Structure formats: structure tokens, C-alpha cells
Amino acid sequence: MSIGGGIALIVIGAILVFALNIQLEWIDLDLVGYILMGAGVLVLIIGIVLLLRRRQSISTTRTGVDPASGEQITRRTTESDDPLR
């Protein structure tokens, strides 16, 4: 979502700077376009960094024999460094 939002901000800013030739007294559309393009680049970079950050998970498998029944028991646990998982 953030990568698409960054691209959208860059496109809207570029349209304001390069495609529109409108002069308004109360606002400078070129400045607004450059600000939107800068914000879009920042959002795009943050989105790429968050996408590429390293996620590590540790999976452990333990196998044992139940002493009462003699059946083989397998237990799997997974630990993750990512707090969102």
C-alpha cells in the first residue's frame, strides 16, 4: 500500500509541476507539486525498506516416544522475531 501511495504522490506532484500551466494568487502549484513529489519519494523509500527488512523465524521439531503407549510423538514450535506475526 505504501509503495502505491508513494507512486501516486509522485505522479500527482509531477502533474502539478509539469502539466498544469495555471497561475493562482493564493497558492503556488509548482511548490505544492514539488512537495508532493518529495513526500512520494520518502513514502516510496520507507515502503521498500519495510518490504525488504529481514524477517527471521526459528522452527524446532522434537520427536519422542510416549512411555505409556509407545507411540511416536512429534512437537513443532515456531518462534518469530517479527512482532506482527
C-alpha positions in Angstrom: 0.0 0.0 0.0 2.8 2.5 0.8 4.6 1.8 -2.4 1.5 2.5 -4.4 0.7 5.6 -2.3 4.3 6.9 -2.9 4.0 6.4 -6.6 0.6 8.2 -6.6 2.0 11.2 -4.8 4.9 11.4 -7.2 2.5 11.3 -10.2 0.2 13.9 -8.8 3.1 16.2 -7.9 4.6 15.8 -11.4 1.2 16.7 -13.0 1.0 19.8 -10.9 4.6 20.9 -11.7 5.0 19.9 -15.4 1.5 19.5 -16.9 -0.6 22.3 -15.5 0.0 25.9 -16.5 -2.4 27.7 -14.1 -1.4 30.7 -12.0 -3.3 31.3 -8.8 -2.7 34.2 -6.5 -3.2 32.4 -3.2 -1.1 29.2 -3.9 1.9 28.2 -5.9 1.1 24.9 -7.6 4.7 24.3 -8.6 5.7 24.3 -4.9 2.8 22.1 -4.0 3.9 19.7 -6.7 7.5 19.6 -5.6 6.4 19.0 -2.0 4.1 16.1 -3.1 6.9 14.6 -5.2 9.3 14.8 -2.3 6.8 13.2 0.1 6.1 10.5 -2.5 9.8 9.6 -2.8 10.0 9.5 1.0 7.0 7.2 1.3 8.3 5.0 -1.5 11.7 4.6 0.2 10.1 3.8 3.5 7.8 1.2 1.8 10.7 -0.5 0.1 12.7 -0.6 3.3 9.8 -2.1 5.2 9.2 -4.6 2.5 12.9 -5.8 2.4 13.5 -5.9 6.1 14.7 -9.2 7.3 12.2 -11.5 8.9 13.6 -14.4 10.8 11.7 -17.4 12.3 13.1 -20.4 14.1 11.3 -23.7 13.7 12.0 -26.5 16.2 10.9 -30.1 15.8 11.1 -32.6 18.7 10.4 -36.2 18.3 9.9 -38.6 21.3 8.2 -41.8 22.3 5.3 -41.8 24.7 6.3 -44.1 27.6 2.7 -45.2 28.3 1.6 -46.2 24.8 4.9 -46.5 22.9 3.7 -44.2 20.1 6.0 -41.7 18.5 5.1 -38.0 19.3 6.2 -35.1 17.2 6.0 -31.5 18.5 6.7 -28.5 16.3 7.2 -24.9 17.6 7.9 -21.8 15.6 9.3 -18.6 17.0 9.4 -15.3 15.1 11.4 -12.1 15.6 8.6 -10.1 13.9 6.1 -8.8 16.5 3.3 -8.7 13.9 3.4 -12.5 13.2 
